[in-house]
Amino acid sequence: MENNRKNRRDFIKEMSLIASSTAFLSSIPWLNAFAGENGKNVAASDRVRLGIIGVGSRGRALLLNLQEVNNVDIVAVCDNYEPNYQRAIKLTNGKANAYYDYRKMLDKEKLDGVVIATPLHEHAHITIDSLNAGLHVFCEKSMARTLEDCKRMADTHKATGKILQIGHQRLFNPVYLNALERVKAGEIGQITQVRAYWHRNNDWRRPVPSPELERKINWRLYKEYSAGLMTELASHQLQVANWFIDKVPTRVMGSGSNSYWKHGREVYDQVALVYDYDNGTRCIYDSLTSNKHYGLEEQIMGDKGTIEPEVNRIYSESIPKAPGIRQLVNNIEKGVFDVIPIGGASWVPETAVEYKGEMIAEYANNDTFLQMVGFVKAVKVGKPYKNLFREGFHSSIGVLLGLQAMDNNEIVSWPEKYILEKEV
């Protein structure tokens, strides 16, 4: 535990260093949250009171990370599935009041904000009720199951002026932030394509103690509750593509299928999509659930280089040349005898040099913890970070438009009503 706390203090320190770049802060204003230490100078009485709604696998992770953030009291937990309800009580050592119905929690508790980690189809009405109750909200990605619900959440966020932060932790990841800074500095030149993928080899199906709980537990497999690979995985990576390209797509086309898992799932088990941007850049995305060899990655490609933030690597298009002696040995082994240019430039051998690029940033990271720190600090200030919600909104809209393109076998344009202007 002590090592974890030390690592997390180091995360905050590194984020503070990143935030010291004035030019970069203008494009990533939420880095201001890390300009000082994690609540060190805050009075003990000045604490943020939070409720957690949904304490499944993701809610549990958020709760545990919040317990490591200074000056936070988790005063209430809520889950309508008995095992999760009991687990939430245990995780908070019985100190938090427990509820089966979030509405009773909102009525009875004096809260500053809530953290929502329920199944996707529950996000919209819980978020809207919480915002209208005067609370700040952290809601896991994606925002909602339908385009209309995403818009309703956005409209309520704007009308109430309360924080609505969507759970895209890469926005707080030191490696991604450094990668973005290097892109803005021109290190990979003009971005021409983003290629992203997320591959797994499992069916997402969880054990069900009794048949009537099938849809409650395996909600990710049913269209009523989830858009499957799009809302659960692609939403992360489309957010990254939009963020680095610094635009919203103009249209999307794609294809999805159920080609492998034959067990009644309704959502696709593999998808492939192309998102177009108005400058000719494209994001090419694919995801499948029957092969995990390539894992997940975003490859941000420019005319001068490539950045892969998920694996913390940057590559130059100007590959370092091999030493002349390596070419000489190569030629001797192959019986090739040419004039050797003494004192001339080195040359590349017939077998290409293995080029592993270089590290983007020398930072460990726990971006889930960092986004929780960011949310808590925003709640203390009492207002949203500029443009942070915009990232989550456009990602959520984008994956639902992608699903529409696949379902209807059509090219879908991005409607103007689903574009949020940048705040300046």
ROLUMZA-745549 format. One record per residue: residue in three letters; x, y, z of N, C-alpha, C in turn. Coordinates in steps of 0.02 Angstrom, whole numbers, padded with zeros to 5 digits, always signed. Atoms other than C-alpha are relative to their C-alpha. Example, Ala and Ser with C-alpha at 12.3 -4.5 7.8 and 13.67 -1.06 7.14 Angstrom:
ALA+00045-00059+00000+00615-00225+00390+00045+00060+00000;SER-00042-00059-00003+00684-00053+00357-00039+00055+00037;
***
This chain:
MET+00041-00060+00000+00000+00000+00000+00043+00063+00000;GLU-00044-00058-00002+00141+00119+00043+00033+00013-00068;ASN-00029-00007+00067+00223+00085-00126-00050+00030-00048;ASN+00051-00028+00043+00058+00121-00212-00008+00075+00011;ARG+00008-00071-00016+00043+00287-00121+00059+00041-00026;LYS-00059-00035+00026+00222+00333-00167-00005+00008-00075;ASN+00007-00004+00072+00189+00291-00350-00051+00054-00019;ARG+00051-00048+00016+00032+00397-00347+00023+00071+00014;ARG-00029-00067-00011+00124+00543-00270+00046+00018-00058;ASP-00043-00012+00058+00249+00524-00412-00041+00018-00061;PHE+00044-00017+00056+00105+00527-00538-00019+00073+00002;ILE+00021-00070-00008+00044+00692-00468+00058+00047-00015;LYS-00059-00041+00013+00221+00761-00472+00013+00006-00075;GLU-00013-00001+00071+00243+00712-00654-00053+00040-00037;MET+00053-00039+00032+00075+00785-00702+00010+00074+00012;SER-00015-00070-00014+00125+00946-00617+00054+00027-00046;LEU-00054-00021+00046+00282+00951-00725-00028+00011-00070;ILE+00031-00009+00065+00179+00926-00882-00039+00065-00002;ALA+00043-00059-00003+00062+01063-00826+00039+00065+00002;SER-00040-00061-00002+00207+01185-00813+00009+00031-00068;SER-00006-00027+00068+00203+01208-01003-00061+00044-00014;THR+00055-00047+00009+00098+01365-01028-00036-00010-00066;ALA+00031+00009+00066+00069+01335-01213-00044-00062-00001;PHE+00038+00062+00000+00011+01158-01181-00063+00006+00042;LEU+00058-00010-00043-00105+01212-01042-00058+00032-00037;SER+00053-00033+00037-00202+01318-01165-00043-00050-00037;SER+00039+00051+00036-00256+01160-01257-00026-00054+00046;ILE+00021+00051-00048-00271+01046-01105-00011+00034+00068;PRO+00008-00040-00061-00342+01160-00969-00010-00041+00063;TRP+00011+00038-00062-00387+01017-00851+00065-00019+00034;LEU-00063+00012-00034-00201+00996-00816+00011+00049+00057;ASN-00004-00046-00057-00223+01146-00701-00016-00035+00065;ALA+00018+00037-00060-00294+01019-00580+00061-00027+00036;PHE-00059+00031-00029-00118+00955-00551+00056+00051+00011;ALA-00052-00051-00010-00028+01121-00531+00029-00002+00070;GLY-00025+00007-00068-00013+01087-00345-00005-00071+00023;GLU+00002+00067-00025-00001+00935-00236-00072-00022+00012;ASN+00066+00030-00004-00149+00819-00211-00035+00016+00066;GLY+00040-00018-00058-00249+00915-00082+00040+00012+00063;LYS-00042-00006-00059-00101+00937+00036-00017+00061+00042;ASN+00011-00063-00036-00145+01116+00079-00074+00015+00012;VAL+00072-00009-00010-00332+01089+00094-00017-00017+00072;ALA+00020+00013-00069-00409+01100+00267-00039-00065+00004;ALA+00033+00065-00009-00472+00934+00335-00075+00006-00004;SER+00073-00009+00001-00647+01007+00350-00027+00013-00070;ASP+00019-00017+00069-00648+01054+00165+00004-00063-00043;ARG-00003+00065+00032-00690+00883+00098-00057-00008-00051;VAL+00049+00014+00053-00783+00819-00055-00039-00063+00019;ARG+00043+00055-00019-00931+00708-00015-00031-00031-00063;LEU+00021+00034+00062-00968+00579-00151-00044-00061+00015;GLY+00038+00063+00001-01093+00441-00185+00020-00040-00061;ILE-00018+00044+00056-01052+00292-00295-00064-00038-00020;ILE+00060+00034+00026-01195+00226-00404+00023-00053-00050;GLY-00024+00055+00041-01154+00055-00476+00069-00023+00024;VAL-00063+00023-00029-01020-00049-00389+00015-00070-00026;GLY-00022+00061+00033-00987-00186-00515+00075+00002-00009;SER-00072+00003+00008-00813-00218-00584+00031+00069-00010;ARG-00029-00066+00011-00784-00041-00647-00013+00047+00059;GLY+00016-00042-00058-00873+00044-00502+00046-00016+00058;ARG-00047+00020-00053-00764-00055-00382+00068+00033-00011;ALA-00065-00030+00015-00606+00007-00470-00001+00075+00014;LEU+00004-00072-00013-00665+00188-00462-00003+00014+00075;LEU+00005-00009-00072-00711+00171-00279+00068-00008+00034;LEU-00065+00012-00031-00541+00098-00233+00049+00057-00015;ASN-00044-00056+00017-00451+00237-00326-00020+00063+00038;LEU+00023-00059-00037-00558+00371-00244+00021-00003+00073;GLN-00021+00006-00069-00511+00302-00074+00073+00021+00010;GLU-00069-00023-00004-00331+00351-00115+00008+00075-00013;VAL-00003-00072+00013-00375+00531-00159-00011+00038+00065;ASN+00005-00038-00062-00350+00655-00019-00066+00040+00002;ASN+00057-00044-00014-00498+00748+00058-00064-00021-00036;VAL+00062+00027+00029-00633+00634-00013-00033-00045+00051;ASP+00040+00045-00042-00772+00552+00089-00051-00035-00045;ILE+00051+00038+00034-00871+00414+00006-00054-00015+00052;VAL+00051+00001-00054-01029+00436+00108-00059-00044-00018;ALA+00057+00041+00020-01151+00331+00006+00018-00044-00059;VAL-00010+00046+00055-01151+00181-00110-00069-00027-00020;CYS+00065+00024+00024-01292+00112-00218+00010-00052-00054;ASP+00002+00051+00052-01319-00047-00317-00061-00044+00012;ASN+00061+00039-00008-01478-00147-00350+00011-00075-00012;TYR-00018+00071+00004-01385-00313-00372+00032-00020+00067;GLU-00018+00014-00069-01366-00394-00201+00075-00013+00011;PRO-00072+00011-00012-01185-00459-00219+00040+00065-00004;ASN-00035-00065+00006-01127-00286-00277-00016+00045+00060;TYR+00022-00040-00058-01228-00202-00138+00040-00019+00062;GLN-00037+00023-00059-01144-00309-00005+00075+00015-00008;ARG-00071-00015+00011-00973-00286-00084+00015+00073+00013;ALA-00011-00071-00011-00992-00098-00081+00003+00017+00074;ILE-00001-00011-00073-01030-00102+00105+00068-00022+00028;LYS-00064+00027-00025-00875-00209+00134+00058+00045-00020;LEU-00055-00042+00025-00763-00098+00027+00006+00065+00039;THR-00001-00063-00038-00812+00055+00129+00000-00013+00075;ASN-00002+00018-00071-00798-00039+00294-00063+00020+00038;GLY+00063-00017-00032-00980-00003+00328-00009+00073+00016;LYS+00003-00071-00017-00946+00184+00340-00047+00039-00046;ALA+00044-00034+00047-01049+00229+00188-00071-00028+00006;ASN+00069+00022+00001-01238+00223+00188-00014-00036-00066;ALA+00011+00041+00060-01298+00090+00065-00073+00004-00021;TYR+00067-00006+00029-01448+00103-00052-00008-00048-00059;TYR+00017+00038+00060-01535-00006-00180-00027+00046-00055;ASP+00031-00047+00047-01620+00145-00263+00038+00066+00004;TYR-00040-00061+00001-01513+00292-00316-00041+00062+00017;ARG+00042-00058-00014-01661+00411-00301-00007+00013+00075;LYS+00002-00008-00073-01672+00380-00115+00066+00028+00025;MET-00066-00026-00019-01486+00413-00102+00003+00075-00014;LEU-00001-00071+00018-01506+00580-00193-00043+00041+00048;ASP+00046-00036-00045-01651+00628-00079+00027+00007+00071;LYS-00018+00003-00071-01572+00581+00087+00070+00027+00015;GLU-00070-00016-00015-01386+00617+00070+00017+00072-00020;LYS-00027-00065+00017-01297+00783+00071+00066-00012-00037;LEU-00057+00018+00043-01178+00757-00075+00025+00060-00040;ASP-00027-00048+00048-01062+00862-00181-00003-00028-00071;GLY+00001+00030+00066-01060+00738-00324-00011-00074+00003;VAL+00009+00072+00004-01091+00562-00384+00045-00028-00055;VAL-00038+00038+00050-00991+00433-00481-00045-00055-00025;ILE+00047+00047+00029-01096+00329-00600+00037-00053-00041;ALA-00032+00055+00036-01035+00158-00658-00049-00058-00008;THR+00053+00049+00012-01197+00068-00699+00005-00027-00071;PRO+00005+00018+00071-01238-00027-00860-00019+00060-00042;LEU+00005-00059+00044-01242+00091-01009-00070+00029-00004;HIS+00067-00025+00011-01431+00103-01031-00028+00038+00060;GLU+00022-00036-00060-01446+00172-00853+00033+00068+00007;HIS-00040-00061-00010-01322+00315-00876-00042+00064-00005;ALA+00032-00065+00016-01437+00448-00949-00047+00023+00056;HIS+00049-00025-00048-01580+00455-00824+00032+00011+00069;ILE-00034-00012-00065-01465+00437-00672+00040+00064-00002;THR-00039-00062+00007-01350+00574-00737-00045+00061+00001;ILE+00044-00058+00004-01493+00692-00778-00032+00014+00068;ASP+00028-00010-00067-01576+00664-00609+00051+00030+00048;SER-00052-00024-00046-01411+00695-00520+00018+00072-00015;LEU-00014-00069+00018-01372+00854-00617-00056+00046+00023;ASN+00058-00041-00020-01547+00920-00585-00006+00006+00076;ALA-00001-00004-00073-01521+00882-00400+00055+00045+00025;GLY-00053-00047-00019-01377+01006-00402+00067-00032+00013;LEU-00062+00036-00013-01238+00877-00401+00045-00001-00061;HIS-00048+00011+00053-01080+00861-00503+00003-00075-00014;VAL+00005+00069+00021-01066+00699-00601+00062-00023-00037;PHE-00048+00038+00040-00930+00581-00656-00038-00061-00025;CYS+00036+00056+00029-01009+00456-00777+00047-00040-00045;GLU-00043+00041+00041-00918+00310-00853-00019+00005-00074;LYS+00014+00001+00071-00903+00300-01041-00037-00065-00016;SER+00023-00056+00040-00996+00287-01155-00055+00037+00037;MET+00048-00040-00036-01120+00420-01110-00068-00034+00006;ALA+00068+00027-00001-01281+00333-01159-00009-00049-00058;ARG+00014+00051+00051-01361+00198-01267-00026+00031-00064;THR+00030-00031+00059-01447+00319-01387+00027+00070-00011;LEU-00021-00068+00017-01403+00480-01477-00041+00051+00038;GLU+00045-00047-00033-01554+00565-01401+00018+00008+00074;ASP-00019-00004-00071-01500+00521-01224+00066+00037+00009;CYS-00063-00038-00004-01325+00586-01256-00014+00075-00003;LYS+00017-00071+00008-01400+00751-01313-00036+00026+00062;ARG+00035-00021-00061-01516+00759-01162+00050+00011+00058;MET-00051-00008-00052-01367+00733-01046+00040+00064-00011;ALA-00038-00061+00016-01270+00870-01136-00040+00063+00015;ASP+00043-00059-00011-01416+00991-01128-00009+00014+00074;THR+00009-00009-00072-01441+00961-00942+00064+00024+00032;HIS-00066-00024-00024-01255+00983-00908+00007+00075-00013;LYS-00005-00071+00017-01262+01151-00997-00049+00042+00040;ALA+00052-00039-00035-01423+01207-00914+00015+00008+00074;THR-00013-00003-00072-01367+01166-00737+00067+00032+00016;GLY-00067-00026-00013-01186+01222-00755+00041-00047+00044;LYS-00037+00048-00042-01134+01068-00656+00049-00041-00042;ILE-00050+00041+00033-00984+00960-00698-00032-00064-00025;LEU+00015+00066+00026-01016+00811-00811+00063-00025-00034;GLN-00063+00027+00025-00853+00718-00835-00011-00072-00021;ILE+00009+00067+00026-00854+00562-00944+00065-00039+00007;GLY-00058+00040-00020-00736+00419-00901+00047-00020-00055;HIS-00053+00014+00048-00601+00433-01033+00067+00015+00033;GLN-00059-00010-00042-00447+00407-00927+00063+00018-00039;ARG-00060-00017+00039-00323+00428-01070+00011+00075-00003;LEU-00007-00073-00002-00358+00614-01060+00043+00023+00058;PHE-00041-00016-00058-00263+00609-00894+00064-00041+00003;ASN-00058+00045+00000-00128+00485-00944+00063+00038-00020;PRO-00060-00038+00016+00048+00561-00939+00031-00018-00067;VAL-00029+00020+00065+00106+00460-01090-00040+00031-00057;TYR+00042-00030+00053-00042+00516-01196+00008+00075-00002;LEU-00007-00073-00001-00022+00696-01139+00067+00021-00030;ASN-00065-00015+00031+00163+00694-01185-00002-00013-00075;ALA+00006+00015+00071+00121+00612-01351-00035+00056-00037;LEU+00037-00055+00031-00005+00749-01389+00043+00062-00005;GLU-00044-00059+00001+00121+00883-01343+00051-00006-00056;ARG-00049+00010+00054+00247+00806-01464-00032+00006-00068;VAL+00036-00008+00063+00117+00798-01601-00011+00074-00014;LYS+00011-00072+00010+00074+00982-01574+00065+00037-00016;ALA-00065-00030+00015+00260+01021-01582+00024-00018-00070;GLY-00017+00016+00069+00264+00945-01757+00047-00059-00009;GLU-00050+00053+00005+00372+00793-01719-00018-00055-00049;ILE+00017+00051+00050+00272+00674-01829-00031+00032-00062;GLY+00025-00035+00058+00221+00807-01954-00075+00002-00003;GLN+00073-00002+00009+00045+00812-02026-00030-00069+00009;ILE+00034+00064-00010-00068+00674-01962-00043-00014-00062;THR+00038+00020+00059-00138+00581-02112-00047-00059+00013;GLN+00043+00056-00015-00213+00428-02031+00010-00022+00073;VAL-00004+00033-00065-00253+00352-01862-00029-00071-00009;ARG+00023+00069+00003-00265+00164-01857-00005-00026+00072;ALA+00010+00022-00069-00338+00090-01698-00036-00068-00001;TYR+00033+00065-00006-00391-00083-01643+00001-00023+00072;TRP+00004+00030-00067-00442-00179-01488-00025-00071-00010;HIS+00016+00070+00012-00438-00368-01501+00003-00041+00064;ARG+00003+00045-00058-00488-00496-01370-00018-00070-00024;ASN+00021+00068+00016-00520-00682-01365-00043-00026+00058;ASN+00049+00023-00049-00671-00702-01252-00068+00026-00021;ASP+00068-00016+00023-00859-00690-01269-00037+00050+00044;TRP+00031-00049-00046-00894-00566-01126-00054-00032+00044;ARG+00053+00031-00039-01015-00692-01052+00024-00016+00070;ARG-00016+00012-00071-01017-00701-00862-00047-00053+00029;PRO+00044+00051-00031-01086-00842-00753-00062+00032+00030;VAL+00064-00025-00024-01268-00818-00707-00028-00048+00053;PRO+00023+00045-00053-01330-00887-00540-00071-00026-00011;SER+00067+00023+00016-01510-00898-00603-00022+00032-00066;PRO+00017-00023+00067-01591-00878-00776-00028+00071-00004;GLU+00031-00066+00004-01690-00721-00735+00051+00057+00005;LEU-00052-00051-00006-01525-00629-00704+00043+00006-00063;GLU-00042+00001+00061-01456-00663-00879+00012+00070-00028;ARG-00009-00066+00031-01487-00490-00951+00028+00052+00049;LYS-00028-00047-00050-01444-00401-00789+00075-00007+00004;ILE-00071+00012-00007-01273-00482-00780+00037+00005-00067;ASN-00032+00000+00066-01235-00503-00966-00029+00054-00045;TRP+00031-00055+00037-01307-00336-01020+00040+00021-00061;ARG-00042-00020+00057-01159-00304-01136-00015-00038-00064;LEU+00013+00043+00058-01222-00441-01252-00066+00016-00035;TYR+00068-00012+00026-01395-00365-01286-00008+00072-00023;LYS+00006-00066+00032-01439-00219-01399-00039+00050+00042;GLU+00040-00045-00041-01565-00147-01277+00042+00038+00050;TYR-00040-00028-00054-01429-00112-01151+00069+00025-00021;SER-00069-00016+00019-01266-00095-01248+00007-00001-00076;ALA-00020+00005+00071-01189-00066-01419+00062-00042-00007;GLY-00054+00049+00005-01059-00198-01381+00068+00031-00008;LEU-00069-00021+00010-00885-00170-01449+00005+00076-00010;MET-00004-00071+00015-00928+00008-01501+00000+00042+00064;THR+00005-00042-00060-00982+00081-01334+00049-00023+00054;GLU-00042+00026-00054-00875-00032-01224+00075+00008-00015;LEU-00072-00004+00017-00708-00022-01319+00015+00057-00048;ALA-00016-00050+00051-00711+00087-01475-00006+00072+00025;SER+00010-00068-00026-00770+00238-01376+00066+00029+00026;HIS-00065-00024-00023-00598+00250-01295+00043+00023-00057;GLN-00049-00013+00053-00503+00246-01457-00024+00052-00050;LEU+00024-00056+00042-00616+00360-01558+00013+00066+00036;GLN-00017-00061-00037-00592+00487-01419+00072+00020-00012;VAL-00070-00014+00012-00404+00472-01443+00010+00028-00070;ALA-00008-00023+00069-00418+00492-01632-00025+00072-00007;ASN+00027-00068+00005-00530+00647-01619+00046+00050+00035;TRP-00043-00043-00041-00414+00720-01486+00064+00018-00037;PHE-00063-00013+00034-00255+00701-01586-00010+00034-00068;ILE+00014-00034+00064-00331+00750-01754-00028+00070+00012;ASP+00029-00064-00021-00418+00894-01663-00059+00019-00044;LYS+00059-00011+00041-00576+00874-01765-00053-00051+00018;VAL+00055+00048-00004-00744+00787-01766-00010-00031-00069;PRO+00010+00030+00066-00774+00661-01907-00060+00030-00036;THR+00057-00023+00040-00889+00711-02049-00047-00057-00018;ARG+00042+00057+00018-00952+00536-02088+00035-00065+00020;VAL-00027+00065-00019-00928+00352-02049-00033-00055-00042;MET+00026+00059+00034-00948+00188-02142+00029-00061+00035;GLY-00027+00058-00034-00925+00011-02078-00039-00063-00012;SER+00032+00065+00005-00970-00171-02066+00011-00038+00065;GLY-00005+00040-00060-01007-00282-01917-00034-00067-00010;SER+00030+00067+00008-01050-00465-01896+00005-00040+00065;ASN-00006+00051-00051-01080-00607-01775+00026-00063-00035;SER-00029+00053+00041-00960-00731-01851+00029-00058+00041;TYR-00036+00051-00039-00891-00832-01706-00041-00026+00059;TRP+00036+00022-00060-00991-00835-01543-00073-00012-00015;LYS+00069+00020+00017-01153-00929-01570-00037-00019+00064;HIS+00032+00015-00064-01237-00914-01400-00056+00049+00016;GLY+00057-00044-00011-01378-00790-01423+00018+00073+00010;ARG-00018-00070-00006-01279-00628-01412-00032+00039-00057;GLU+00032-00043+00051-01361-00484-01507+00048+00051-00029;VAL-00047-00050+00024-01213-00366-01524+00054-00034-00042;TYR-00051+00028+00045-01075-00389-01654+00059-00028+00039;ASP-00061+00025-00031-00925-00496-01611+00062+00022-00039;GLN-00056-00035+00032-00817-00405-01739-00028+00058-00041;VAL+00020-00061+00036-00825-00232-01818+00060+00029-00037;ALA-00052-00036+00038-00727-00132-01947-00031+00064-00026;LEU+00029-00065+00019-00756+00054-01979+00053+00048-00026;VAL-00043-00055+00023-00684+00205-02067-00036+00066+00016;TYR+00026-00067-00015-00712+00381-01998+00038+00051-00042;ASP-00030-00052+00042-00680+00526-02118-00002+00067+00035;TYR-00004-00068-00026-00625+00701-02066+00006+00048-00059;ASP+00006-00046+00056-00645+00858-02170+00066+00020-00032;ASN-00065-00016+00030-00457+00876-02200+00030-00060-00037;GLY-00024+00059+00036-00443+00704-02282+00030-00053+00045;THR-00026+00049-00047-00378+00618-02126-00053-00053+00014;ARG+00047+00053-00016-00456+00452-02080+00021-00036+00064;CYS-00011+00046-00055-00474+00345-01926-00028-00068-00022;ILE+00020+00067+00019-00479+00160-01969-00001-00042+00063;TYR+00008+00036-00063-00545+00053-01828-00027-00070-00011;ASP+00030+00067+00001-00573-00132-01802+00008-00032+00069;SER+00000+00034-00064-00611-00244-01655-00031-00069-00010;LEU+00029+00066+00003-00643-00430-01636+00010-00036+00066;THR+00001+00035-00065-00671-00554-01496+00022-00072-00006;SER-00021+00069+00009-00593-00713-01565+00075-00009-00011;ASN-00073+00003+00007-00407-00671-01571+00030+00059+00037;LYS-00028-00054-00042-00303-00571-01446+00073+00015-00016;HIS-00071-00005+00014-00132-00580-01530+00024+00073-00002;TYR-00022-00070+00008-00123-00394-01574-00024+00046+00055;GLY+00020-00041-00058-00210-00331-01417-00035+00064-00021;LEU+00030-00065+00016-00254-00147-01422+00055+00051-00012;GLU-00050-00051+00016-00164+00002-01494-00033+00055-00041;GLU+00015-00054+00047-00182+00171-01577+00065+00020-00034;GLN-00058-00020+00039-00060+00211-01716-00015+00066-00034;ILE+00012-00067+00026-00056+00397-01752+00055+00016-00049;MET-00050-00003+00053+00032+00418-01918+00002+00067-00035;GLY-00011-00062+00035+00105+00576-01991+00053-00009-00053;ASP-00049+00007+00054+00219+00612-02139+00072-00001+00025;LYS-00068+00001-00027+00370+00627-02023+00010-00053+00054;GLY-00008+00050-00052+00334+00491-01896-00065-00029+00023;THR+00058+00035-00027+00215+00382-01798+00005-00001+00076;ILE+00002+00005-00073+00161+00387-01616-00049-00055+00019;GLU+00043+00053-00027+00090+00236-01524-00003+00008+00076;PRO+00001-00016-00073+00042+00303-01351-00017-00060+00044;GLU+00019+00057-00041-00035+00140-01291+00061-00041+00021;VAL-00061+00038-00015+00138+00058-01299+00059+00047+00014;ASN-00051-00049-00020+00234+00220-01261+00059+00002-00049;ARG-00054-00002+00050+00332+00227-01425-00014+00055-00051;ILE+00003-00047+00055+00370+00359-01555+00053-00020-00051;TYR-00045+00022+00054+00450+00321-01724+00008+00056-00050;SER-00013-00048+00053+00532+00433-01853-00004-00035-00067;GLU+00000+00028+00068+00506+00407-02039+00071-00005-00027;SER-00071+00003+00020+00695+00437-02057+00034-00053+00042;ILE-00028+00055-00038+00753+00266-02000+00076+00005+00003;PRO-00073-00003-00006+00931+00267-01932+00033-00051-00046;LYS-00035+00044+00046+01052+00192-02057+00048-00047+00038;ALA-00044+00048-00031+01156+00039-02017+00073+00021-00009;PRO-00071-00014+00008+01344+00057-01988+00028-00035-00062;GLY-00030+00028+00060+01451+00025-02142+00029-00069+00011;ILE-00030+00065-00013+01537-00123-02059-00052-00055-00004;ARG+00052+00051+00003+01370-00213-02046-00015-00017-00072;GLN+00011+00013+00072+01345-00193-02234+00057-00041-00028;LEU-00058+00037+00025+01521-00257-02266-00007-00074+00018;VAL+00009+00070-00021+01489-00415-02164-00056-00032-00039;ASN+00057+00026+00037+01322-00435-02250+00020-00020-00071;ASN-00021+00014+00068+01403-00426-02421+00047-00060-00003;ILE-00048+00056+00000+01543-00547-02376-00038-00066+00006;GLU+00038+00062-00010+01417-00675-02315-00038-00020-00062;LYS+00038+00015+00061+01321-00661-02479+00044-00004-00062;GLY-00045+00004+00057+01476-00661-02589-00004+00060-00046;VAL+00005-00061+00040+01447-00483-02647+00060+00043+00015;PHE-00060-00041-00011+01603-00378-02674-00005+00062-00043;ASP+00005-00064+00034+01576-00197-02720+00053+00047+00028;VAL-00046-00051-00026+01684-00043-02699-00029+00029+00064;ILE+00021-00027-00064+01674+00015-02518+00017+00074+00002;PRO-00014-00071+00000+01657+00204-02508+00034+00021+00066;ILE-00037-00019-00059+01794+00247-02383-00017+00072+00020;GLY+00016-00068-00024+01743+00395-02276-00066+00025-00024;GLY+00065-00023+00025+01574+00402-02363-00055-00016+00050;ALA+00057+00011-00044+01402+00387-02291-00011-00075+00012;SER+00020+00069-00014+01342+00228-02206-00058-00019-00045;TRP+00055+00020+00042+01216+00125-02300-00040-00055+00033;VAL+00046+00047-00031+01068+00015-02259+00012-00069-00030;PRO-00009+00067+00026+01095-00174-02274-00061-00025-00037;GLU+00056+00028+00037+00987-00282-02384-00057-00020+00047;THR+00050+00015-00051+00898-00343-02228-00011+00063+00042;ALA+00013-00064-00033+00813-00192-02151+00020-00002+00074;VAL-00017-00007-00071+00873-00130-01983-00064-00005+00041;GLU+00057+00002-00045+00754-00175-01842-00002+00065+00039;TYR+00005-00067-00029+00693-00007-01781-00056+00001+00052;LYS+00048+00003-00055+00607+00001-01612-00022+00068+00025;GLY+00021-00066-00021+00584+00188-01601+00028+00020+00067;GLU-00022-00022-00066+00601+00277-01435-00060+00010+00045;MET+00054-00009-00049+00500+00301-01277-00028+00070-00005;ILE+00032-00066+00001+00375+00443-01276+00014+00037+00066;ALA-00008-00032-00065+00385+00478-01089+00019-00052+00052;GLU-00023+00046-00052+00469+00398-00940-00044+00004+00062;TYR+00047-00004-00054+00315+00393-00833-00038-00065+00008;ALA+00049+00051-00015+00224+00253-00748-00067+00035+00000;ASN+00063-00035-00003+00039+00287-00746-00055-00043+00029;ASN+00064+00029-00020-00125+00248-00662-00051+00053-00018;ASP+00041-00055+00025-00238+00354-00768-00071-00001+00030;THR+00065+00001-00035-00396+00295-00678+00004+00041+00063;PHE-00011-00041-00060-00327+00369-00517+00005+00074-00018;LEU-00011-00070+00019-00274+00528-00606-00065+00034-00021;GLN+00063-00032+00019-00445+00558-00682-00045+00010+00061;MET+00038-00010-00061-00522+00535-00510+00025+00062+00038;VAL-00029-00060-00030-00402+00666-00440-00026+00062-00037;GLY+00024-00056+00040-00452+00780-00584-00073+00017+00015;PHE+00071-00011-00015-00638+00757-00549-00009+00032+00068;VAL+00007-00027-00068-00619+00790-00363+00022+00073+00003;LYS-00024-00069-00001-00519+00948-00393-00049+00046-00036;ALA+00051-00040+00035-00650+01009-00518-00060+00012+00046;VAL+00056-00008-00046-00787+00979-00389+00017+00052+00053;LYS-00019-00050-00051-00689+01080-00261-00004+00071-00028;VAL+00004-00066+00031-00677+01225-00383-00073+00017-00016;GLY+00071-00011+00012-00860+01201-00428-00019+00015-00071;LYS+00017-00012+00070-00851+01215-00616+00037-00049-00045;PRO-00031+00049+00045-00810+01103-00766+00065+00027-00031;TYR-00058-00019+00041-00645+01103-00858-00024+00013-00071;LYS+00019-00016+00068-00661+01183-01028+00017-00058-00047;ASN-00009+00048+00054-00684+01058-01170+00010-00072+00021;LEU-00009+00070-00021-00663+00902-01063-00063-00041-00016;PHE+00062+00036+00016-00847+00853-01080-00007-00010-00075;ARG+00004+00003+00074-00836+00888-01267+00032-00064-00026;GLU-00035+00060+00023-00713+00743-01286-00045-00062+00009;GLY+00042+00057-00013-00830+00618-01205-00064+00000-00042;PHE+00061-00006+00040-00983+00683-01298+00012-00022-00072;HIS-00012+00017+00070-00907+00671-01471+00019-00073-00009;SER-00016+00071+00005-00837+00498-01437-00064-00041+00004;SER+00063+00037-00009-01008+00437-01377-00044+00005-00062;ILE+00039-00009+00061-01096+00510-01528+00031-00040-00057;GLY-00035+00032+00055-00964+00440-01646-00010-00075-00002;VAL+00008+00073+00001-00979+00259-01591-00072-00019-00015;LEU+00070+00015+00016-01170+00265-01601-00015+00012-00074;LEU+00007-00010+00072-01161+00337-01777+00033-00057-00038;GLY-00033+00057+00031-01038+00198-01819-00044-00062+00002;LEU+00047+00057-00006-01162+00069-01755-00056+00007-00051;GLN+00053-00012+00049-01298+00149-01862+00023-00016-00070;ALA-00028+00015+00066-01185+00137-02015+00003-00075-00013;MET-00005+00073+00008-01156-00049-01985-00069-00032-00003;ASP+00067+00029-00003-01337-00089-01941-00038+00010-00066;ASN+00040-00017+00059-01407-00002-02096+00039-00006-00065;ASN-00043+00007+00059-01262-00036-02215+00000+00064-00042;GLU+00001-00064+00033-01247+00148-02257+00057+00045+00025;ILE-00047-00051-00022-01128+00295-02249-00040+00052+00039;VAL+00038-00044-00044-01186+00403-02104+00038+00065+00011;SER-00030-00066-00012-01149+00589-02097-00012+00021+00072;TRP+00004-00024-00070-01120+00676-01930-00046+00061+00002;PRO+00047-00057-00002-01271+00789-01893+00029+00059+00040;GLU-00025-00061-00032-01233+00969-01844-00022+00005+00073;LYS+00025-00008-00068-01339+00956-01687+00041-00040+00051;TYR-00042+00040-00044-01214+00831-01617+00073+00024+00000;ILE-00067-00030-00002-01063+00947-01632+00000+00055+00052;LEU-00009-00051-00051-01009+01048-01481+00059+00045-00020;GLU-00054-00046+00017-00907+01203-01517+00052+00002+00056;LYS-00053-00005-00049-00740+01224-01430-00011+00062+00043;GLU-00001-00058-00046-00737+01335-01276+00068+00033-00003;VAL-00064-00035+00003-00603+01468-01280+00008+00042+00064;
***
